[in-house]
Amino acid sequence: QVQLVESGGGLVQTGGSLRLSCTASGDIFRINSMGWYRQAPGKQRELVATITSSSSNNYAASVKGRFTISRDKNTVYLQMSDLKPEDTAVYYCNADIDINYWIHNNYWGQGTQVTVSS
């Protein structure tokens, strides 16, 4: 069993910064990739950023240059700067994890609220 636990959300003013963290624990053989997605009210969940085991990064166009994803062992971080009201959403951690040589699964965290006030 694998768990993803997120922290770091909150309320911030336009132009401010926040750092999200997500730690994976449990029956982990290898983490292939980790990432962040977000879902605003009435909208579909969308990719924010991902990072592979070789530290290759991918960002949504809307956050490129403002957000930075990084990873240290089983923890992934999302440093968010120059936040805008349109960044307001529930942010979800995601991980693609091998639990042994033959089986890999995709996992989601519980979500953390980020609210940017104008």
C-alpha positions in Angstrom: 0.0 0.0 0.0 1.3 3.4 -0.9 0.2 6.8 0.5 0.9 10.3 -0.8 0.6 13.0 1.9 0.6 16.7 0.8 1.2 19.9 2.7 1.8 23.5 2.1 -1.4 24.9 0.7 -3.0 28.1 2.0 -4.2 31.6 1.3 -1.8 34.1 -0.4 -2.2 37.4 -2.1 -1.5 38.0 -5.8 2.2 38.0 -6.4 3.0 35.9 -3.4 4.6 32.5 -3.1 3.8 29.1 -1.7 5.7 25.8 -1.5 3.8 22.5 -1.7 5.3 19.2 -0.5 4.2 15.7 -1.1 5.8 12.6 0.4 5.2 9.1 -0.8 5.4 6.2 1.7 4.6 2.5 1.9 5.4 -0.4 -0.4 7.6 1.4 -2.9 10.1 -0.4 -5.1 10.8 2.5 -7.4 9.2 5.9 -8.1 9.1 6.5 -11.9 7.7 10.0 -11.9 5.9 12.4 -9.6 3.9 15.5 -10.3 1.3 18.0 -9.5 -2.2 18.5 -10.9 -4.8 21.1 -10.0 -8.6 21.4 -10.2 -10.4 24.6 -10.0 -14.2 24.8 -9.3 -16.2 23.8 -12.3 -13.1 22.8 -14.3 -11.3 19.6 -15.2 -8.2 18.5 -13.4 -5.1 19.7 -15.3 -1.4 19.0 -15.3 0.7 21.6 -13.5 4.2 20.0 -13.6 5.9 16.6 -13.6 9.4 15.3 -12.8 10.8 12.0 -13.9 13.3 9.8 -12.1 16.0 11.3 -14.3 14.9 14.8 -13.2 13.3 15.7 -16.5 10.7 18.3 -16.0 7.5 19.3 -17.8 5.3 22.3 -17.0 2.0 23.6 -18.1 2.4 26.7 -20.3 0.4 28.7 -17.8 2.9 28.2 -14.9 6.2 28.0 -16.8 8.6 30.5 -15.4 6.6 30.9 -12.2 6.5 27.4 -10.7 9.4 25.0 -10.1 9.1 21.3 -9.5 11.8 19.4 -7.7 12.3 16.1 -5.9 14.3 14.7 -3.1 14.0 10.9 -2.8 10.3 10.2 -2.0 9.3 13.9 -1.7 8.2 16.2 -4.5 8.0 19.9 -4.1 6.3 22.6 -6.0 7.6 26.1 -5.5 5.0 28.6 -6.7 5.9 32.2 -7.2 4.1 35.3 -8.7 0.8 33.6 -7.9 -2.3 34.8 -9.7 -6.0 34.4 -8.8 -6.3 32.0 -11.7 -3.9 29.6 -9.8 -6.6 29.1 -7.2 -7.4 25.4 -7.1 -7.1 22.2 -5.2 -3.6 20.9 -6.0 -3.1 17.1 -6.1 0.1 15.2 -5.9 0.5 12.3 -8.3 3.0 9.5 -8.5 3.8 6.6 -10.8 5.3 3.9 -8.6 6.6 0.4 -9.1 5.7 -1.7 -6.1 7.8 -4.6 -7.5 9.5 -5.6 -10.7 6.2 -6.4 -12.4 3.6 -4.1 -11.1 3.3 -0.3 -11.2 0.4 1.8 -10.2 -0.6 5.5 -10.3 -1.4 7.2 -7.0 -3.1 10.4 -5.9 -2.8 12.5 -2.8 -5.8 13.9 -1.0 -5.4 17.4 -2.4 -4.4 20.7 -0.8 -6.2 24.0 -1.3 -4.4 27.0 -2.8 -6.3 30.3 -2.8 -4.8 33.4 -4.3 -6.7 36.6 -3.4 -6.7 39.6 -5.8 
